[in-house]
Amino acid sequence: MSNQIRIGWASTSITPDRPVFIAGQMYPRISSYVHDPITATALAIENGKDQMTMVSLDMVNVPRTVCDKFRSKLNDIPDLDVSKVSFNGTHTHNSLRGIEDPYRNNFEHYLGLEKITCFDMPDDILYGEDESDFLANRVHQIIKDAWASRKEGSIAFAHDYAAVAFNRRPVFKNPDGTEQSVMYGCCSKENFVRMEGPSDHSVEMLFTFDDKRNLTGAAINIPCPSQVHELHRYISADYWTEVRGQVRKKLGNINILPLCGAAGDQNPLDLIEISKTNEKELELWNAQAGEVFRNFDMGEICHGIGERVSDCVARGFRKAVNAIESYPVLNHRIIRLSMPIRKVTADDYKQALEAIDKARSSFSADHKMTSEDMVKVFEPIGIARRWELQNTKPMFDFSCHVIRLGTASIATNPFELFTEYGLRMKARCHASQLFIVQLCDDAGVYLPTQTAINGGSYSSKPASTIVGPKQGDELVEAILEAEKENWI
């Protein structure tokens, strides 16, 4: 059998035609309209010896139960290795969940649903099994179509830069001289010191071609979540809608696979630039208690990101066409890791229960909780859930795909991985470039650095993390070791 690679693409709309719970914020949001469509895209590559199928969805993440349901439907596809199919989210905060709303379930469990007004659901909501079936049926079809459409072709890679990501954890000096980080803190304040961590403006690109070397698609790896439109109550793929549209204007109506790189501490908005005109809005944004109308044009920001990324991709394409490969090496490893979850103490648990009990006694069916009231007990509920989890299932089990494709490597992980970890892997990998794909095959929440733990704030605390910096270091080493083995 020829070792020339065979490539297949397919995509579909996953835009719901009914209201859905929107994932991505602490407070509940039910969609009111579609701002722009959301998409799922599949890329299948095989060479007769090994294979890889990557599915990217315009979702905040792809929970493990959803991935399991996707895989359970794939056994009817001949020669497809289901274990070598991966599912990643672009981390838009304006999409469906695929699972029952966890906040609804958590608040019902700890406080009683009758005390919460804002979980009222419309009769026609797409929810529960109906929602996961809707997604699974569409994803099954595009994987089936991508696999069936495989034809001999070739690939090429490029690496360039586009400013999309900005660190979202400013550091402030306290009156006593200590420092603390505040996610979405206002940088125009007098005690602002610096941003807590780095940003990565690199863009990794994989281009695919048919047997006549006509461009058929591009995988675009950007280390930034797509959340310009977060906080609002509509469906949107966020900046990826502009990126897809503007790349296609430059390169033709090609397939595009969006991949979110290591970006747990990033967002697509420059807090330095917007702080002067959004001081109050940033306070509300940080509070995560409800919809916030901020003083900037979200459409214009997404359009600008689309311009910068499409210019970068066009530059990359001009370089890539000089290095097209038809017989690249394809080695696909799956590493299975089990790491101890980040624990809370008995005192932490006791204090959390006291806060939950206080909230429970403060509200009733006649005096219901507002979104702001609910957010105040988000952390105590998270600590209580962590205590229960660490006493029943103290290990977090997950898988990573580590793939060599020609001169490049691809490494997935289930976390919102802080950028520092991604930079370490990019610097030390054997490949000429490394595609890091986060939020893949599970919703592993944030994986912060020790610096972030020290700084505090959301995205570094137990309620918003599952493992800690030691496990982040272990993840880096495990991926690098598997990546090295792909080159032996």
Rosetta blueprint (number, residue, H / E / L):
1 M L
2 S L
3 N L
4 Q L
5 I L
6 R E
7 I E
8 G E
9 W E
10 A E
11 S E
12 T E
13 S E
14 I L
15 T L
16 P L
17 D L
18 R L
19 P L
20 V L
21 F E
22 I L
23 A E
24 G L
25 Q L
26 M L
27 Y L
28 P L
29 R L
30 I E
31 S L
32 S L
33 Y L
34 V E
35 H L
36 D L
37 P L
38 I L
39 T E
40 A E
41 T E
42 A E
43 L E
44 A E
45 I E
46 E E
47 N L
48 G L
49 K L
50 D L
51 Q E
52 M E
53 T E
54 M E
55 V E
56 S E
57 L E
58 D L
59 M L
60 V L
61 N L
62 V L
63 P L
64 R H
65 T H
66 V H
67 C H
68 D H
69 K H
70 F H
71 R H
72 S H
73 K L
74 L L
75 N L
76 D L
77 I L
78 P L
79 D L
80 L L
81 D L
82 V H
83 S H
84 K H
85 V E
86 S E
87 F E
88 N E
89 G E
90 T L
91 H L
92 T L
93 H L
94 N L
95 S E
96 L L
97 R L
98 G L
99 I L
100 E L
101 D L
102 P H
103 Y H
104 R H
105 N H
106 N H
107 F H
108 E H
109 H H
110 Y H
111 L H
112 G L
113 L H
114 E H
115 K H
116 I E
117 T L
118 C L
119 F L
120 D L
121 M L
122 P L
123 D L
124 D L
125 I L
126 L L
127 Y L
128 G L
129 E H
130 D H
131 E H
132 S H
133 D H
134 F H
135 L H
136 A H
137 N H
138 R H
139 V H
140 H H
141 Q H
142 I H
143 I H
144 K H
145 D H
146 A H
147 W H
148 A H
149 S L
150 R L
151 K E
152 E E
153 G L
154 S E
155 I E
156 A E
157 F E
158 A E
159 H E
160 D E
161 Y E
162 A L
163 A L
164 V L
165 A L
166 F E
167 N E
168 R L
169 R L
170 P E
171 V E
172 F E
173 K E
174 N L
175 P L
176 D L
177 G L
178 T L
179 E E
180 Q E
181 S E
182 V L
183 M L
184 Y L
185 G L
186 C L
187 C L
188 S L
189 K L
190 E L
191 N L
192 F E
193 V E
194 R E
195 M E
196 E L
197 G L
198 P L
199 S L
200 D L
201 H L
202 S E
203 V E
204 E E
205 M E
206 L E
207 F E
208 T E
209 F E
210 D L
211 D L
212 K L
213 R L
214 N L
215 L E
216 T E
217 G E
218 A E
219 A E
220 I E
221 N E
222 I E
223 P L
224 C L
225 P L
226 S L
227 Q L
228 V L
229 H L
230 E L
231 L L
232 H L
233 R L
234 Y L
235 I E
236 S L
237 A L
238 D L
239 Y H
240 W H
241 T H
242 E H
243 V H
244 R H
245 G H
246 Q H
247 V H
248 R H
249 K H
250 K H
251 L H
252 G L
253 N L
254 I L
255 N E
256 I E
257 L E
258 P E
259 L E
260 C E
261 G L
262 A L
263 A L
264 G L
265 D L
266 Q E
267 N E
268 P L
269 L L
270 D L
271 L H
272 I H
273 E H
274 I H
275 S H
276 K H
277 T H
278 N L
279 E H
280 K H
281 E H
282 L H
283 E H
284 L H
285 W H
286 N H
287 A H
288 Q L
289 A L
290 G L
291 E L
292 V L
293 F L
294 R L
295 N L
296 F L
297 D L
298 M H
299 G H
300 E H
301 I H
302 C H
303 H H
304 G H
305 I H
306 G H
307 E H
308 R H
309 V H
310 S H
311 D H
312 C H
313 V H
314 A H
315 R H
316 G H
317 F H
318 R H
319 K H
320 A H
321 V L
322 N L
323 A L
324 I L
325 E E
326 S L
327 Y L
328 P L
329 V L
330 L E
331 N E
332 H E
333 R E
334 I E
335 I E
336 R E
337 L E
338 S E
339 M E
340 P E
341 I L
342 R L
343 K L
344 V L
345 T L
346 A H
347 D H
348 D H
349 Y H
350 K H
351 Q H
352 A H
353 L H
354 E H
355 A H
356 I H
357 D H
358 K H
359 A H
360 R H
361 S H
362 S H
363 F L
364 S L
365 A L
366 D L
367 H L
368 K L
369 M E
370 T L
371 S H
372 E H
373 D H
374 M H
375 V H
376 K H
377 V L
378 F H
379 E H
380 P H
381 I H
382 G H
383 I H
384 A H
385 R H
386 R H
387 W H
388 E H
389 L H
390 Q H
391 N L
392 T L
393 K L
394 P L
395 M E
396 F E
397 D E
398 F E
399 S E
400 C E
401 H E
402 V E
403 I E
404 R E
405 L E
406 G L
407 T L
408 A E
409 S E
410 I E
411 A E
412 T E
413 N L
414 P L
415 F L
416 E E
417 L E
418 F L
419 T H
420 E H
421 Y H
422 G H
423 L H
424 R H
425 M H
426 K H
427 A H
428 R H
429 C L
430 H L
431 A L
432 S L
433 Q E
434 L E
435 F E
436 I E
437 V E
438 Q L
439 L L
440 C E
441 D L
442 D L
443 A L
444 G L
445 V L
446 Y E
447 L E
448 P L
449 T L
450 Q H
451 T H
452 A H
453 I H
454 N H
455 G H
456 G L
457 S L
458 Y L
459 S L
460 S L
461 K L
462 P H
463 A H
464 S H
465 T E
466 I L
467 V L
468 G L
469 P H
470 K H
471 Q H
472 G H
473 D H
474 E H
475 L H
476 V H
477 E H
478 A H
479 I H
480 L H
481 E H
482 A H
483 E H
484 K H
485 E H
486 N L
487 W L
488 I L
